[in-house]
Amino acid sequence: MANDENLPASDAPARVIIIEDDERLRAYAMGALGAAQDIAVVGDAGSLAEGLPLVDLMPDLALLDLGLPDGSGISVIEAIRAKVPGCKVLVFTVFEDRASVLGTLKAGADGYILKDTVADMVLAHVRATLAGETPISARAAGHLLSLVRDEPVAEAAGPDAPHLSPRERELLEYLARGLSRKEAARIMNLSPYTVAEYVQGIYRKLHVKSRGEAVFEAIQAKLIRIDRE
C-alpha cells in the first residue's frame, strides 16, 4: 500500500542532495554519507541559485543549510514541497534561534540538526528521516517546548481551528516528539495501516504536506501539546 512517506525502494539507494555553502562542511557531509551503500549523493551545491535546480533531480532527501550566501534555505524547502512533496528535508545548520526553528518547521522541514553533529550521527539522522522519523536537536526541541508553554492548553483551541479527533491528536503529539510511525503504532496499539490513514487525515484537515508543517500548525492552533510526560 502506497503512503505519503514515499520511501525509496529497498533495493535502490536513497537519492540525497546536499546544499551547504561552506565547502569544508559540504565535504564533511558528503564524506559522512558517501560510504553508505543505501545512500547515493546525486548532487551538491553551495548556494541557493545552484541548489534550486537540484530539486529537479527528484531526490528522496535534501540535507540543507539555512544560511546560504544568496538567500534562505527555506526557499529550497518551498520548492521541494511544490515539486517533490515526498522528498524529506533535514536541515543542517548553525542557527538554533526560535525564529529559525519554527520558520523551517512551518515551511515543511522533517528534521533539524546542528552542524556540530558528528559524522556517524549525520548518517544516522539521514536514515532516520528517510524512515519517517523527525530528528531534532535538543536545543531546537527546546524552542518547540517554549512555544507550547507560552500557550499550554490544547483544549483552548479556537472555534475556527480544524477538528482533530482525540486519536489524531494523540498520534500527532507522538510524531511531534520525534517518534516514528511504527513506534507510535506500537504505543497506540494500532496497525501501521491505521496510523497511515490517521496521518493522511491529519494532513488533509490541517492543509499541510509534511510532519513539520502539521506539528507547527497544530501547536499554533492549540490542538496539541508536547510537554506532557
C-alpha positions as CSV (number, residue, x, y, z in Angstrom):
1,M,0.0,0.0,0.0
2,A,1.4,3.4,-1.0
3,N,1.7,6.1,1.6
4,D,3.0,9.6,1.9
5,E,6.3,8.6,3.3
6,N,7.4,7.9,-0.3
7,L,10.4,5.9,0.8
8,P,12.8,4.7,-1.9
9,A,12.6,1.1,-2.9
10,S,14.6,-1.2,-0.6
11,D,16.9,-2.4,-3.4
12,A,17.8,1.1,-4.5
13,P,19.9,3.7,-2.6
14,A,18.1,6.8,-1.4
15,R,18.9,9.8,-3.6
16,V,20.3,12.7,-1.5
17,I,21.2,16.2,-2.4
18,I,23.4,18.4,-0.2
19,I,23.1,22.2,-0.2
20,E,25.7,23.8,2.0
21,D,27.8,26.9,1.3
22,D,30.8,26.0,3.4
23,E,33.0,23.8,1.2
24,R,34.6,22.1,4.3
25,L,31.3,21.3,5.8
26,R,29.8,20.1,2.5
27,A,32.8,17.8,2.0
28,Y,32.2,16.6,5.6
29,A,28.6,15.8,5.0
30,M,29.4,14.1,1.7
31,G,32.0,12.0,3.4
32,A,29.6,11.1,6.2
33,L,27.1,9.8,3.6
34,G,29.3,8.7,0.7
35,A,30.4,5.3,2.1
36,A,26.9,4.2,2.9
37,Q,25.6,1.7,0.3
38,D,22.0,2.7,1.0
39,I,22.7,6.4,0.2
40,A,23.6,8.0,-3.1
41,V,24.6,11.7,-3.1
42,V,23.2,12.7,-6.5
43,G,24.0,16.4,-6.3
44,D,25.6,19.1,-4.2
45,A,25.6,22.9,-4.2
46,G,26.9,25.9,-2.3
47,S,24.3,28.5,-2.9
48,L,20.6,29.0,-3.4
49,A,21.0,29.6,-7.1
50,E,22.9,26.3,-7.5
51,G,20.7,24.4,-5.1
52,L,17.3,25.1,-6.6
53,P,17.9,23.2,-9.8
54,L,18.9,20.1,-7.8
55,V,15.2,19.7,-6.8
56,D,14.6,18.6,-10.4
57,L,16.8,15.5,-9.7
58,M,13.8,14.2,-7.7
59,P,15.7,13.5,-4.5
60,D,14.4,11.3,-1.6
61,L,16.1,13.7,0.9
62,A,17.7,17.1,1.0
63,L,20.4,17.9,3.6
64,L,20.1,21.6,3.7
65,D,21.8,24.6,5.2
66,L,19.6,27.6,6.0
67,G,22.1,30.4,5.8
68,L,23.0,30.4,2.1
69,P,25.0,33.4,0.7
70,D,22.3,34.4,-1.8
71,G,19.1,33.6,0.2
72,S,17.4,31.4,2.7
73,G,17.3,27.7,2.6
74,I,13.6,28.0,3.3
75,S,13.2,28.8,-0.4
76,V,14.6,25.3,-1.2
77,I,12.1,23.7,1.2
78,E,9.3,25.5,-0.5
79,A,10.5,24.4,-3.9
80,I,10.8,20.8,-2.7
81,R,7.3,20.8,-1.3
82,A,5.9,22.2,-4.6
83,K,7.8,19.8,-6.9
84,V,8.8,16.7,-4.9
85,P,6.3,16.5,-2.0
86,G,7.6,13.1,-1.0
87,C,11.1,14.3,-0.5
88,K,12.3,14.6,3.1
89,V,14.2,17.7,4.2
90,L,16.8,17.5,7.0
91,V,18.0,21.0,8.0
92,F,21.8,21.1,8.8
93,T,22.5,24.4,10.3
94,V,24.3,26.6,12.9
95,F,21.1,28.5,13.5
96,E,19.3,27.5,16.7
97,D,17.2,30.5,17.5
98,R,13.5,30.2,17.9
99,A,12.5,32.0,14.7
100,S,14.7,29.8,12.5
101,V,13.5,26.6,14.1
102,L,9.8,27.5,13.9
103,G,10.2,29.0,10.4
104,T,11.7,25.9,9.0
105,L,9.1,23.6,10.6
106,K,6.4,25.8,9.2
107,A,8.0,25.6,5.7
108,G,7.9,21.8,5.9
109,A,11.2,20.6,7.2
110,D,11.3,17.0,8.5
111,G,14.2,17.3,10.9
112,Y,16.6,19.9,12.3
113,I,20.1,19.1,13.4
114,L,23.1,21.3,14.1
115,K,26.5,21.4,12.3
116,D,28.4,20.2,15.3
117,T,26.7,16.8,14.9
118,V,29.4,14.0,14.5
119,A,29.7,12.3,11.1
120,D,28.2,8.9,12.1
121,M,25.2,10.7,13.7
122,V,24.7,12.7,10.5
123,L,24.3,9.4,8.6
124,A,22.0,8.1,11.4
125,H,19.8,11.2,11.2
126,V,19.6,11.0,7.4
127,R,18.5,7.3,7.7
128,A,16.0,8.1,10.4
129,T,14.5,11.0,8.4
130,L,14.1,8.7,5.4
131,A,12.4,6.2,7.7
132,G,9.8,8.8,8.7
133,E,11.2,9.9,12.0
134,T,11.9,13.5,13.0
135,P,15.5,14.1,14.2
136,I,15.7,17.4,16.1
137,S,18.5,18.7,18.2
138,A,17.8,19.2,21.9
139,R,18.3,22.9,21.6
140,A,15.8,23.2,18.7
141,A,13.3,21.0,20.6
142,G,13.5,23.5,23.5
143,H,12.1,26.2,21.2
144,L,9.1,23.9,20.4
145,L,8.5,23.4,24.1
146,S,8.8,27.1,24.8
147,L,6.2,27.8,22.2
148,V,3.9,25.2,23.8
149,R,4.5,26.6,27.3
150,D,3.6,30.1,26.2
151,E,0.1,28.9,25.5
152,P,-0.1,25.4,27.0
153,V,-3.7,24.4,27.0
154,A,-4.6,22.3,23.9
155,E,-8.3,22.4,24.8
156,A,-8.3,26.2,24.3
157,A,-8.3,25.8,20.5
158,G,-10.3,28.5,18.8
159,P,-13.7,27.9,17.2
160,D,-12.2,28.1,13.8
161,A,-9.4,25.6,14.5
162,P,-9.5,22.4,12.4
163,H,-11.1,19.5,14.2
164,L,-8.8,16.6,15.1
165,S,-10.2,13.5,16.8
166,P,-8.6,12.5,20.1
167,R,-6.7,9.7,18.4
168,E,-5.4,12.0,15.7
169,R,-4.3,14.5,18.4
170,E,-2.6,11.7,20.4
171,L,-0.8,10.4,17.2
172,L,0.3,13.9,16.2
173,E,1.7,14.5,19.7
174,Y,3.8,11.4,19.5
175,L,5.1,12.4,16.0
176,A,5.9,15.9,17.3
177,R,8.2,14.3,19.9
178,G,10.1,12.5,17.2
179,L,8.6,9.1,17.3
180,S,8.4,7.1,14.1
181,R,5.0,6.0,12.8
182,K,6.0,2.4,13.7
183,E,6.7,3.4,17.3
184,A,3.5,5.4,17.6
185,A,1.5,2.5,16.2
186,R,3.0,0.2,18.8
187,I,2.3,2.6,21.7
188,M,-1.3,3.3,20.5
189,N,-1.9,-0.4,19.8
190,L,-2.8,0.3,16.1
191,S,-1.7,-1.2,12.9
192,P,0.8,0.7,10.7
193,Y,-2.0,1.0,8.0
194,T,-4.4,2.6,10.5
195,V,-1.7,5.1,11.6
196,A,-1.0,5.9,7.9
197,E,-4.8,6.6,7.4
198,Y,-4.7,8.9,10.5
199,V,-1.7,10.8,9.2
200,Q,-3.4,11.3,5.8
201,G,-6.5,12.6,7.7
202,I,-4.4,15.0,9.8
203,Y,-2.6,16.4,6.8
204,R,-5.9,16.9,5.0
205,K,-7.6,18.6,7.9
206,L,-4.6,20.9,8.5
207,H,-3.9,21.5,4.8
208,V,-0.3,20.5,5.0
209,K,2.1,18.1,3.3
210,S,4.7,17.3,5.9
211,R,5.1,16.3,9.5
212,G,6.9,19.6,10.3
213,E,4.1,21.7,8.9
214,A,1.5,19.6,10.7
215,V,3.2,20.0,14.1
216,F,3.6,23.7,13.6
217,E,0.0,24.3,12.6
218,A,-1.3,22.1,15.4
219,I,0.7,23.9,18.0
220,Q,-0.3,27.3,16.7
221,A,-3.9,26.3,16.7
222,K,-3.5,24.9,20.3
223,L,-4.6,21.4,19.1
224,I,-1.7,19.5,20.7
225,R,0.9,20.0,23.3
226,I,4.3,18.1,23.5
227,D,5.4,18.9,27.1
228,R,3.4,16.0,28.6
229,E,5.4,13.4,30.5
